């Protein structure tokens, strides 16, 4: 459950949670992840942030599993 909704998502927002996710995959899967995130947080409600985080997480997992990519751009 922690992976689906990490506390950082609720505490610091979507951008920080995506950065955390990228760092985690860099460390565990060895894939280089380049982030292009807005410097100011995007205004959105919690439900939208959770949905977007889960989508990014699932897409990242699919790239790691199936694409044999060396770099992922988010």
Biopython code that builds the backbone (N, CA, C, O; Angstrom):
import numpy as np
from Bio.PDB.StructureBuilder import StructureBuilder

atoms = [
    (1, "UNK", "N", (0.822, -1.188, 0.000)),
    (1, "UNK", "CA", (0.000, 0.000, 0.000)),
    (1, "UNK", "C", (0.869, 1.257, 0.000)),
    (1, "UNK", "O", (0.497, 2.276, -0.583)),
    (2, "UNK", "N", (2.024, 1.181, 0.654)),
    (2, "UNK", "CA", (2.929, 2.325, 0.718)),
    (2, "UNK", "C", (3.311, 2.787, -0.679)),
    (2, "UNK", "O", (3.398, 3.989, -0.928)),
    (3, "UNK", "N", (3.540, 1.851, -1.597)),
    (3, "UNK", "CA", (3.933, 2.202, -2.958)),
    (3, "UNK", "C", (2.818, 2.894, -3.735)),
    (3, "UNK", "O", (3.094, 3.711, -4.614)),
    (4, "UNK", "N", (1.577, 2.580, -3.426)),
    (4, "UNK", "CA", (0.454, 3.178, -4.152)),
    (4, "UNK", "C", (0.156, 4.605, -3.699)),
    (4, "UNK", "O", (-0.275, 5.436, -4.498)),
    (5, "UNK", "N", (0.382, 4.882, -2.440)),
    (5, "UNK", "CA", (0.105, 6.214, -1.884)),
    (5, "UNK", "C", (1.133, 6.542, -0.803)),
    (5, "UNK", "O", (0.817, 6.478, 0.385)),
    (6, "UNK", "N", (2.337, 6.886, -1.191)),
    (6, "UNK", "CA", (3.363, 7.168, -0.178)),
    (6, "UNK", "C", (3.029, 8.451, 0.591)),
    (6, "UNK", "O", (2.419, 9.363, 0.032)),
    (7, "UNK", "N", (3.418, 8.526, 1.848)),
    (7, "UNK", "CA", (3.136, 9.715, 2.658)),
    (7, "UNK", "C", (3.635, 11.014, 2.019)),
    (7, "UNK", "O", (3.014, 12.064, 2.183)),
    (8, "UNK", "N", (4.744, 10.947, 1.298)),
    (8, "UNK", "CA", (5.285, 12.161, 0.668)),
    (8, "UNK", "C", (4.275, 12.782, -0.302)),
    (8, "UNK", "O", (4.267, 13.999, -0.490)),
    (9, "UNK", "N", (3.443, 11.971, -0.906)),
    (9, "UNK", "CA", (2.420, 12.479, -1.818)),
    (9, "UNK", "C", (1.451, 13.410, -1.084)),
    (9, "UNK", "O", (1.069, 14.456, -1.609)),
    (10, "UNK", "N", (1.064, 13.029, 0.111)),
    (10, "UNK", "CA", (0.119, 13.825, 0.888)),
    (10, "UNK", "C", (0.804, 14.999, 1.598)),
    (10, "UNK", "O", (0.208, 16.060, 1.784)),
    (11, "UNK", "N", (2.054, 14.790, 1.985)),
    (11, "UNK", "CA", (2.769, 15.825, 2.735)),
    (11, "UNK", "C", (3.353, 16.912, 1.841)),
    (11, "UNK", "O", (3.265, 18.095, 2.167)),
    (12, "UNK", "N", (3.952, 16.519, 0.709)),
    (12, "UNK", "CA", (4.689, 17.474, -0.125)),
    (12, "UNK", "C", (4.131, 17.650, -1.534)),
    (12, "UNK", "O", (4.537, 18.563, -2.253)),
    (13, "UNK", "N", (3.206, 16.784, -1.932)),
    (13, "UNK", "CA", (2.573, 16.948, -3.234)),
    (13, "UNK", "C", (3.070, 16.003, -4.311)),
    (13, "UNK", "O", (3.992, 15.213, -4.109)),
    (14, "UNK", "N", (2.424, 16.115, -5.460)),
    (14, "UNK", "CA", (2.677, 15.218, -6.585)),
    (14, "UNK", "C", (4.109, 15.303, -7.087)),
    (14, "UNK", "O", (4.739, 14.272, -7.324)),
    (15, "UNK", "N", (4.631, 16.504, -7.254)),
    (15, "UNK", "CA", (5.975, 16.657, -7.817)),
    (15, "UNK", "C", (7.021, 15.978, -6.944)),
    (15, "UNK", "O", (7.899, 15.281, -7.451)),
    (16, "UNK", "N", (6.930, 16.179, -5.637)),
    (16, "UNK", "CA", (7.877, 15.541, -4.719)),
    (16, "UNK", "C", (7.724, 14.021, -4.730)),
    (16, "UNK", "O", (8.714, 13.294, -4.647)),
    (17, "UNK", "N", (6.495, 13.547, -4.832)),
    (17, "UNK", "CA", (6.253, 12.101, -4.869)),
    (17, "UNK", "C", (6.811, 11.477, -6.145)),
    (17, "UNK", "O", (7.357, 10.375, -6.106)),
    (18, "UNK", "N", (6.680, 12.165, -7.264)),
    (18, "UNK", "CA", (7.241, 11.655, -8.526)),
    (18, "UNK", "C", (8.769, 11.649, -8.455)),
    (18, "UNK", "O", (9.409, 10.720, -8.947)),
    (19, "UNK", "N", (9.348, 12.670, -7.851)),
    (19, "UNK", "CA", (10.805, 12.703, -7.678)),
    (19, "UNK", "C", (11.259, 11.549, -6.789)),
    (19, "UNK", "O", (12.278, 10.917, -7.070)),
    (20, "UNK", "N", (10.517, 11.269, -5.725)),
    (20, "UNK", "CA", (10.820, 10.133, -4.850)),
    (20, "UNK", "C", (10.734, 8.821, -5.626)),
    (20, "UNK", "O", (11.602, 7.957, -5.496)),
    (21, "UNK", "N", (9.693, 8.678, -6.428)),
    (21, "UNK", "CA", (9.507, 7.469, -7.225)),
    (21, "UNK", "C", (10.668, 7.282, -8.198)),
    (21, "UNK", "O", (11.180, 6.173, -8.352)),
    (22, "UNK", "N", (11.076, 8.348, -8.842)),
    (22, "UNK", "CA", (12.202, 8.273, -9.784)),
    (22, "UNK", "C", (13.475, 7.844, -9.077)),
    (22, "UNK", "O", (14.212, 6.999, -9.584)),
    (23, "UNK", "N", (13.737, 8.415, -7.919)),
    (23, "UNK", "CA", (14.940, 8.052, -7.157)),
    (23, "UNK", "C", (14.901, 6.585, -6.743)),
    (23, "UNK", "O", (15.911, 5.884, -6.795)),
    (24, "UNK", "N", (13.740, 6.143, -6.338)),
    (24, "UNK", "CA", (13.582, 4.744, -5.930)),
    (24, "UNK", "C", (13.874, 3.781, -7.083)),
    (24, "UNK", "O", (14.563, 2.777, -6.903)),
    (25, "UNK", "N", (13.347, 4.095, -8.261)),
    (25, "UNK", "CA", (13.593, 3.223, -9.413)),
    (25, "UNK", "C", (15.048, 3.308, -9.874)),
    (25, "UNK", "O", (15.609, 2.310, -10.325)),
    (26, "UNK", "N", (15.658, 4.474, -9.767)),
    (26, "UNK", "CA", (17.083, 4.585, -10.084)),
    (26, "UNK", "C", (17.886, 3.648, -9.201)),
    (26, "UNK", "O", (18.771, 2.933, -9.673)),
    (27, "UNK", "N", (17.566, 3.659, -7.902)),
    (27, "UNK", "CA", (18.319, 2.857, -6.933)),
    (27, "UNK", "C", (18.046, 1.362, -7.073)),
    (27, "UNK", "O", (18.973, 0.557, -6.995)),
    (28, "UNK", "N", (16.795, 0.985, -7.278)),
    (28, "UNK", "CA", (16.453, -0.439, -7.294)),
    (28, "UNK", "C", (16.569, -1.083, -8.664)),
    (28, "UNK", "O", (16.885, -2.269, -8.759)),
    (29, "UNK", "N", (16.319, -0.331, -9.726)),
    (29, "UNK", "CA", (16.290, -0.922, -11.064)),
    (29, "UNK", "C", (17.447, -0.467, -11.947)),
    (29, "UNK", "O", (17.664, -1.026, -13.022)),
    (30, "UNK", "N", (18.185, 0.535, -11.502)),
    (30, "UNK", "CA", (19.339, 0.996, -12.260)),
    (30, "UNK", "C", (19.000, 1.757, -13.530)),
    (30, "UNK", "O", (19.855, 1.911, -14.402)),
    (31, "UNK", "N", (17.782, 2.231, -13.649)),
    (31, "UNK", "CA", (17.397, 2.982, -14.842)),
    (31, "UNK", "C", (17.594, 4.477, -14.565)),
    (31, "UNK", "O", (17.236, 4.971, -13.496)),
    (32, "UNK", "N", (18.155, 5.175, -15.523)),
    (32, "UNK", "CA", (18.304, 6.622, -15.390)),
    (32, "UNK", "C", (16.947, 7.263, -15.659)),
    (32, "UNK", "O", (16.300, 6.971, -16.665)),
    (33, "UNK", "N", (16.527, 8.129, -14.761)),
    (33, "UNK", "CA", (15.243, 8.801, -14.927)),
    (33, "UNK", "C", (15.478, 10.296, -14.910)),
    (33, "UNK", "O", (15.980, 10.853, -13.934)),
    (34, "UNK", "N", (15.105, 10.937, -16.011)),
    (34, "UNK", "CA", (15.229, 12.383, -16.155)),
    (34, "UNK", "C", (13.864, 13.010, -15.887)),
    (34, "UNK", "O", (12.881, 12.687, -16.553)),
    (35, "UNK", "N", (13.815, 13.897, -14.922)),
    (35, "UNK", "CA", (12.553, 14.538, -14.561)),
    (35, "UNK", "C", (12.464, 15.937, -15.152)),
    (35, "UNK", "O", (13.438, 16.688, -15.158)),
    (36, "UNK", "N", (11.290, 16.268, -15.642)),
    (36, "UNK", "CA", (10.992, 17.623, -16.093)),
    (36, "UNK", "C", (9.680, 18.026, -15.420)),
    (36, "UNK", "O", (8.594, 17.876, -15.980)),
    (37, "UNK", "N", (9.823, 18.543, -14.196)),
    (37, "UNK", "CA", (8.657, 18.883, -13.391)),
    (37, "UNK", "C", (8.577, 20.389, -13.225)),
    (37, "UNK", "O", (9.603, 21.069, -13.235)),
    (38, "UNK", "N", (7.375, 20.915, -13.072)),
    (38, "UNK", "CA", (7.244, 22.365, -12.860)),
    (38, "UNK", "C", (7.871, 22.771, -11.528)),
    (38, "UNK", "O", (7.843, 22.011, -10.560)),
    (39, "UNK", "N", (8.435, 23.972, -11.490)),
    (39, "UNK", "CA", (9.060, 24.439, -10.252)),
    (39, "UNK", "C", (8.011, 24.782, -9.192)),
    (39, "UNK", "O", (8.271, 24.647, -7.996)),
    (40, "UNK", "N", (6.849, 25.218, -9.618)),
    (40, "UNK", "CA", (5.758, 25.491, -8.684)),
    (40, "UNK", "C", (4.767, 24.336, -8.727)),
    (40, "UNK", "O", (4.452, 23.833, -9.806)),
    (41, "UNK", "N", (4.274, 23.911, -7.574)),
    (41, "UNK", "CA", (3.306, 22.809, -7.559)),
    (41, "UNK", "C", (2.064, 23.138, -8.389)),
    (41, "UNK", "O", (1.569, 24.266, -8.376)),
    (42, "UNK", "N", (1.584, 22.148, -9.096)),
    (42, "UNK", "CA", (0.353, 22.318, -9.862)),
    (42, "UNK", "C", (-0.842, 22.277, -8.914)),
    (42, "UNK", "O", (-0.903, 21.413, -8.039)),
    (43, "UNK", "N", (-1.785, 23.191, -9.072)),
    (43, "UNK", "CA", (-2.959, 23.159, -8.192)),
    (43, "UNK", "C", (-3.875, 21.991, -8.565)),
    (43, "UNK", "O", (-4.326, 21.874, -9.704)),
    (44, "UNK", "N", (-4.135, 21.139, -7.587)),
    (44, "UNK", "CA", (-5.043, 20.006, -7.819)),
    (44, "UNK", "C", (-5.499, 19.455, -6.480)),
    (44, "UNK", "O", (-4.838, 19.630, -5.457)),
    (45, "UNK", "N", (-6.631, 18.794, -6.510)),
    (45, "UNK", "CA", (-7.123, 18.180, -5.280)),
    (45, "UNK", "C", (-6.376, 16.875, -5.033)),
    (45, "UNK", "O", (-5.690, 16.353, -5.912)),
    (46, "UNK", "N", (-6.524, 16.369, -3.829)),
    (46, "UNK", "CA", (-5.796, 15.167, -3.413)),
    (46, "UNK", "C", (-6.127, 13.956, -4.285)),
    (46, "UNK", "O", (-5.230, 13.193, -4.645)),
    (47, "UNK", "N", (-7.391, 13.773, -4.624)),
    (47, "UNK", "CA", (-7.800, 12.619, -5.430)),
    (47, "UNK", "C", (-7.124, 12.641, -6.800)),
    (47, "UNK", "O", (-6.708, 11.596, -7.302)),
    (48, "UNK", "N", (-7.012, 13.810, -7.401)),
    (48, "UNK", "CA", (-6.345, 13.932, -8.697)),
    (48, "UNK", "C", (-4.860, 13.631, -8.571)),
    (48, "UNK", "O", (-4.290, 12.949, -9.422)),
    (49, "UNK", "N", (-4.230, 14.134, -7.519)),
    (49, "UNK", "CA", (-2.805, 13.874, -7.296)),
    (49, "UNK", "C", (-2.546, 12.383, -7.121)),
    (49, "UNK", "O", (-1.578, 11.854, -7.667)),
    (50, "UNK", "N", (-3.396, 11.706, -6.370)),
    (50, "UNK", "CA", (-3.245, 10.265, -6.163)),
    (50, "UNK", "C", (-3.402, 9.521, -7.482)),
    (50, "UNK", "O", (-2.613, 8.626, -7.785)),
    (51, "UNK", "N", (-4.403, 9.880, -8.263)),
    (51, "UNK", "CA", (-4.633, 9.239, -9.555)),
    (51, "UNK", "C", (-3.432, 9.425, -10.484)),
    (51, "UNK", "O", (-2.973, 8.468, -11.108)),
    (52, "UNK", "N", (-2.927, 10.650, -10.576)),
    (52, "UNK", "CA", (-1.776, 10.914, -11.445)),
    (52, "UNK", "C", (-0.525, 10.190, -10.957)),
    (52, "UNK", "O", (0.238, 9.659, -11.764)),
    (53, "UNK", "N", (-0.309, 10.164, -9.639)),
    (53, "UNK", "CA", (0.851, 9.445, -9.107)),
    (53, "UNK", "C", (0.774, 7.970, -9.471)),
    (53, "UNK", "O", (1.763, 7.384, -9.911)),
    (54, "UNK", "N", (-0.387, 7.376, -9.290)),
    (54, "UNK", "CA", (-0.532, 5.946, -9.598)),
    (54, "UNK", "C", (-0.338, 5.672, -11.087)),
    (54, "UNK", "O", (0.207, 4.632, -11.457)),
    (55, "UNK", "N", (-0.774, 6.586, -11.934)),
    (55, "UNK", "CA", (-0.565, 6.430, -13.374)),
    (55, "UNK", "C", (0.924, 6.497, -13.716)),
    (55, "UNK", "O", (1.426, 5.668, -14.474)),
    (56, "UNK", "N", (1.624, 7.478, -13.159)),
    (56, "UNK", "CA", (3.069, 7.600, -13.408)),
    (56, "UNK", "C", (3.791, 6.373, -12.877)),
    (56, "UNK", "O", (4.697, 5.852, -13.527)),
    (57, "UNK", "N", (3.397, 5.912, -11.705)),
    (57, "UNK", "CA", (4.008, 4.713, -11.112)),
    (57, "UNK", "C", (3.825, 3.495, -12.027)),
    (57, "UNK", "O", (4.780, 2.765, -12.296)),
    (58, "UNK", "N", (2.618, 3.286, -12.492)),
    (58, "UNK", "CA", (2.336, 2.130, -13.348)),
    (58, "UNK", "C", (3.099, 2.215, -14.665)),
    (58, "UNK", "O", (3.654, 1.218, -15.128)),
    (59, "UNK", "N", (3.129, 3.392, -15.266)),
    (59, "UNK", "CA", (3.872, 3.567, -16.516)),
    (59, "UNK", "C", (5.368, 3.339, -16.305)),
    (59, "UNK", "O", (6.035, 2.741, -17.149)),
    (60, "UNK", "N", (5.887, 3.816, -15.180)),
    (60, "UNK", "CA", (7.305, 3.613, -14.872)),
    (60, "UNK", "C", (7.609, 2.128, -14.704)),
    (60, "UNK", "O", (8.610, 1.637, -15.225)),
    (61, "UNK", "N", (6.762, 1.423, -13.989)),
    (61, "UNK", "CA", (6.949, -0.024, -13.808)),
    (61, "UNK", "C", (6.922, -0.737, -15.153)),
    (61, "UNK", "O", (7.737, -1.629, -15.391)),
    (62, "UNK", "N", (6.002, -0.362, -16.034)),
    (62, "UNK", "CA", (5.918, -0.993, -17.349)),
    (62, "UNK", "C", (7.172, -0.741, -18.182)),
    (62, "UNK", "O", (7.640, -1.638, -18.883)),
    (63, "UNK", "N", (7.711, 0.457, -18.110)),
    (63, "UNK", "CA", (8.951, 0.754, -18.840)),
    (63, "UNK", "C", (10.079, -0.111, -18.303)),
    (63, "UNK", "O", (10.827, -0.706, -19.079)),
    (64, "UNK", "N", (10.210, -0.187, -16.990)),
    (64, "UNK", "CA", (11.279, -0.988, -16.382)),
    (64, "UNK", "C", (11.134, -2.456, -16.786)),
    (64, "UNK", "O", (12.125, -3.100, -17.130)),
    (65, "UNK", "N", (9.926, -2.984, -16.748)),
    (65, "UNK", "CA", (9.705, -4.403, -17.036)),
    (65, "UNK", "C", (9.833, -4.759, -18.514)),
    (65, "UNK", "O", (10.397, -5.799, -18.855)),
    (66, "UNK", "N", (9.312, -3.903, -19.392)),
    (66, "UNK", "CA", (9.111, -4.327, -20.775)),
    (66, "UNK", "C", (9.923, -3.586, -21.832)),
    (66, "UNK", "O", (10.144, -4.126, -22.916)),
    (67, "UNK", "N", (10.362, -2.397, -21.556)),
    (67, "UNK", "CA", (10.976, -1.592, -22.618)),
    (67, "UNK", "C", (12.483, -1.794, -22.759)),
    (67, "UNK", "O", (13.066, -1.426, -23.779)),
    (68, "UNK", "N", (13.112, -2.375, -21.744)),
    (68, "UNK", "CA", (14.567, -2.530, -21.767)),
    (68, "UNK", "C", (15.257, -1.195, -22.065)),
    (68, "UNK", "O", (16.279, -1.148, -22.750)),
    (69, "UNK", "N", (14.686, -0.129, -21.544)),
    (69, "UNK", "CA", (15.225, 1.213, -21.756)),
    (69, "UNK", "C", (16.325, 1.495, -20.743)),
    (69, "UNK", "O", (16.318, 0.950, -19.639)),
    (70, "UNK", "N", (17.255, 2.338, -21.118)),
    (70, "UNK", "CA", (18.302, 2.753, -20.183)),
    (70, "UNK", "C", (17.968, 4.087, -19.545)),
    (70, "UNK", "O", (18.520, 4.431, -18.500)),
    (71, "UNK", "N", (17.059, 4.853, -20.170)),
    (71, "UNK", "CA", (16.657, 6.162, -19.639)),
    (71, "UNK", "C", (15.154, 6.326, -19.809)),
    (71, "UNK", "O", (14.575, 5.942, -20.825)),
    (72, "UNK", "N", (14.545, 6.903, -18.794)),
    (72, "UNK", "CA", (13.127, 7.210, -18.813)),
    (72, "UNK", "C", (12.985, 8.709, -18.585)),
    (72, "UNK", "O", (13.597, 9.268, -17.674)),
    (73, "UNK", "N", (12.178, 9.350, -19.412)),
    (73, "UNK", "CA", (11.942, 10.792, -19.285)),
    (73, "UNK", "C", (10.524, 11.027, -18.766)),
    (73, "UNK", "O", (9.542, 10.610, -19.381)),
    (74, "UNK", "N", (10.443, 11.698, -17.628)),
    (74, "UNK", "CA", (9.141, 12.003, -17.010)),
    (74, "UNK", "C", (9.006, 13.509, -16.969)),
    (74, "UNK", "O", (7.995, 14.025, -16.493)),
]
sb = StructureBuilder()
sb.init_structure("model")
sb.init_model(0)
sb.init_chain("A")
sb.init_seg("    ")
for serial, (resi, resn, name, xyz) in enumerate(atoms, 1):
    if name == "N":
        sb.init_residue(resn, " ", resi, " ")
    sb.init_atom(name, np.array(xyz, "f"), 0.0, 1.0, " ", f" {name:<3s}", serial, name[0])
structure = sb.get_structure()
